[in-house]
Amino acid sequence: MPEATEHLVADTEGYARAAQLLREGGLVAFPTETVYGLGGDARNDMAVAGIFEAKGRPRFNPLIVHVDSPETARRYVEWSDAADRLASAFWPGPLTLVLPLRPDAGLSPLVTADLPTLAIRVPAHPVARALLRAFGGPLAGPSANPSGRISPTTAAHVAAGLDGRIAAILDGGACGVGVESTILGLAEGPTLLRPGGLPVEAIEAALGGPVARRGANDPLTAPGQMTSHYAPGARVRLEATEARESEVLLGFGAVECDLNLSPAGDLREAAANLFHHLHALDATGAEGIAVSPIPQAGLGLAINDRLRRAAAPRE
């Protein structure tokens, strides 16, 4: 465990220092377009074990690997025509593909939780891309927060949860998308494993057909599938029209509330604000956070998924 966490600026010196720490097996939080990730060398068993330790993350929960290009991704997974079509359409961007792991991938088995598949993506954030270039290797990168808690969309969120537990935080400002990547399984037929920052409708349009959904009782096959996840300290109550005593209200649309995800009812704005607003309301010390109804369409699918997990009984 590092004695102190370095806070790095996203410039030439900062990238060089972050890459050095990663090569030494250290952990560096970095921004992506979705949320901040906790990066560690995906080939280094000790670094990956350190991610689980720093987050308090269950070892059976696999990690997403971030790489700099689709060409690099092919080194680690068995590629397919569907993967090629989706990578051409959406990479770099908030889409993670789960594909069969190549036998010569050379990644730590902790990354995949010993599953025969790997979750992999090419992030779009310029700071993430510059860090990947400076490091020159694959980064295991779950969200940079204690396991099960609200995901971080600013460097300050990361520091609040992990300061003193990781080597460095590379500050690249606020994340634009605000919810984690969409995860699509391609080991068999295309299957939505986790809704996220890319609407499933866009994926279906690119593939020219429907995408299957993961069943509620299916085993864990990808990150972000734990029943209780993304949770604030306060209890969360969904489909609320008003706050009860000792609650604050997280609104959507034209409602009176303590904080509003999007007064205009814009799902993209709501997604970008979701974790930031949950952090802010949790910091008020309220016992509960009531949440207005969110439409179950487009990015609303991902927003509601995160809210249901935040409201689930704590595991």
SVG drawing of the C-alpha trace seen along z (x, -y; Angstrom):
<svg xmlns="http://www.w3.org/2000/svg" viewBox="-45 -23 54 44">
<polyline fill="none" stroke="black" stroke-width="0.4" points="0.0,0.0 1.5,-3.4 2.3,-5.9 0.7,-8.7 -1.2,-9.0 0.4,-11.3 -1.9,-13.8 -0.7,-14.2 -1.6,-16.8 -2.4,-15.4 0.7,-16.8 3.9,-15.3 5.4,-15.0 2.3,-13.6 1.9,-10.9 5.6,-9.9 5.3,-9.6 2.0,-7.6 3.5,-5.2 6.5,-4.7 4.4,-3.9 2.3,-1.4 5.5,0.3 6.6,0.7 3.3,2.4 1.6,-0.6 -2.0,-1.6 -3.0,-4.8 -6.5,-6.2 -7.3,-7.9 -10.3,-9.4 -12.2,-7.8 -15.2,-9.2 -17.4,-7.1 -16.0,-7.2 -12.5,-7.2 -10.8,-3.8 -8.3,-2.3 -5.4,-1.2 -3.0,1.5 -0.8,3.6 -3.1,6.4 -0.1,8.7 1.2,8.3 -0.4,10.6 0.6,8.4 -0.7,5.2 -4.1,6.8 -4.2,8.3 -3.6,4.8 -6.7,3.5 -8.9,6.0 -7.2,5.1 -7.5,1.3 -11.2,1.6 -12.2,4.4 -13.5,6.1 -14.6,9.7 -12.1,11.9 -14.8,13.6 -15.7,10.3 -13.8,9.9 -12.2,6.7 -12.3,4.7 -9.0,4.3 -8.3,1.0 -6.2,0.9 -5.2,-1.8 -6.7,-0.3 -8.7,2.5 -5.5,3.8 -4.1,4.2 -7.3,5.8 -6.8,8.6 -3.7,9.7 -5.7,10.7 -9.1,12.0 -10.4,14.2 -11.7,11.6 -15.0,12.0 -16.9,10.2 -19.3,8.8 -16.5,7.5 -15.0,5.9 -18.3,4.2 -18.8,2.9 -15.2,1.7 -15.4,-0.2 -18.7,-1.8 -18.0,-2.6 -14.3,-2.4 -12.9,-4.4 -15.9,-4.9 -18.1,-3.6 -18.5,0.0 -16.9,3.1 -16.8,6.3 -16.5,9.7 -14.8,12.2 -12.9,15.5 -9.5,15.1 -6.6,16.0 -4.5,18.8 -1.3,16.7 -2.8,13.5 -0.3,13.3 -2.7,11.6 -3.0,12.3 -5.8,14.9 -7.1,12.6 -8.3,10.2 -10.8,12.7 -11.6,14.3 -10.5,17.5 -13.3,17.2 -12.5,18.2 -13.5,14.7 -12.1,11.2 -13.9,7.9 -12.0,5.3 -12.5,1.8 -10.7,-1.2 -11.5,-4.4 -12.1,-7.7 -11.0,-10.1 -7.8,-11.9 -6.1,-11.5 -6.8,-7.7 -5.5,-7.4 -2.3,-9.4 -1.7,-7.3 -2.1,-4.0 0.4,-5.3 2.9,-6.3 2.5,-3.0 2.6,-0.8 0.5,2.0 -3.0,3.2 -4.5,1.7 -7.0,3.5 -9.3,0.7 -12.4,1.1 -14.0,-2.1 -11.7,-3.9 -13.9,-3.6 -14.3,-1.2 -16.2,1.8 -20.0,1.4 -20.0,-2.4 -20.8,-5.3 -18.6,-5.4 -16.2,-8.4 -16.6,-11.0 -14.0,-13.5 -10.5,-13.2 -11.9,-14.5 -14.4,-11.5 -11.4,-9.1 -9.5,-10.8 -12.4,-10.6 -12.5,-6.9 -9.0,-5.7 -6.5,-8.4 -3.6,-6.6 -4.6,-3.2 -3.2,-3.8 0.0,-5.2 -1.5,-8.1 -4.5,-9.9 -4.1,-11.4 -6.5,-14.4 -8.2,-14.8 -11.3,-16.8 -14.9,-15.6 -16.0,-12.6 -18.4,-13.4 -20.6,-10.3 -21.0,-9.7 -22.0,-6.0 -19.9,-3.0 -19.5,-1.4 -22.1,0.8 -20.9,4.5 -21.8,6.7 -21.0,10.5 -19.9,11.9 -18.6,15.3 -21.8,16.7 -24.7,14.6 -24.6,10.9 -25.9,10.5 -26.3,7.3 -24.4,8.1 -24.6,4.6 -26.3,1.5 -24.2,-1.6 -23.0,-4.7 -23.9,-3.4 -27.6,-2.7 -28.4,0.9 -30.5,-0.5 -27.3,-1.8 -25.7,1.6 -28.7,3.3 -28.7,0.8 -25.0,1.5 -25.4,5.3 -28.7,5.2 -30.6,7.4 -31.7,7.7 -29.4,8.2 -30.3,10.8 -30.5,9.7 -28.8,11.4 -31.1,13.2 -31.5,12.0 -30.3,15.3 -27.5,15.9 -24.0,16.4 -21.5,13.5 -19.7,13.2 -18.7,9.6 -18.0,6.6 -20.8,4.6 -23.3,7.5 -23.3,7.6 -26.8,7.1 -25.8,4.5 -23.4,2.0 -22.9,-1.8 -24.3,-2.4 -24.1,-5.6 -24.1,-5.4 -27.7,-6.6 -30.5,-4.2 -31.9,-4.7 -35.7,-4.7 -36.8,-4.6 -39.9,-5.8 -40.4,-8.6 -42.7,-11.6 -41.5,-13.4 -39.0,-13.1 -40.1,-11.6 -38.8,-12.8 -35.0,-12.4 -34.7,-12.0 -33.4,-14.2 -34.9,-14.1 -32.9,-13.4 -35.2,-14.7 -35.6,-14.2 -37.6,-16.6 -39.9,-19.4 -40.0,-18.5 -39.2,-20.3 -36.1,-18.5 -32.8,-18.9 -30.8,-18.1 -32.0,-17.5 -30.4,-15.0 -31.9,-17.0 -34.6,-19.6 -35.3,-19.3 -35.7,-15.5 -32.5,-14.9 -31.3,-11.3 -27.8,-12.2 -27.5,-15.0 -29.0,-12.8 -26.4,-10.1 -23.5,-12.6 -24.9,-13.9 -25.9,-10.6 -22.9,-9.7 -21.9,-13.3 -25.3,-14.1 -25.4,-10.9 -22.1,-11.8 -23.3,-15.3 -26.6,-14.2 -24.8,-11.5 -22.5,-14.1 -25.5,-16.0 -25.8,-13.3 -29.4,-12.5 -30.6,-9.0 -32.2,-8.4 -32.1,-9.5 -35.4,-9.4 -35.2,-9.3 -37.8,-10.4 -38.9,-8.0 -36.6,-7.7 -37.8,-6.6 -36.7,-3.0 -35.4,-3.7 -32.1,-4.7 -29.6,-5.8 -32.4,-5.4 -31.7,-1.7 -28.2,-2.3 -29.4,-4.9 -32.1,-2.7 -29.7,0.3 -27.3,-1.7 -30.1,-3.0 -31.6,0.4 -28.2,1.7 -27.7,-1.3 -31.1,-0.6 -30.6,3.2 -30.0,4.8 -26.3,4.4 -24.3,7.6"/>
</svg>
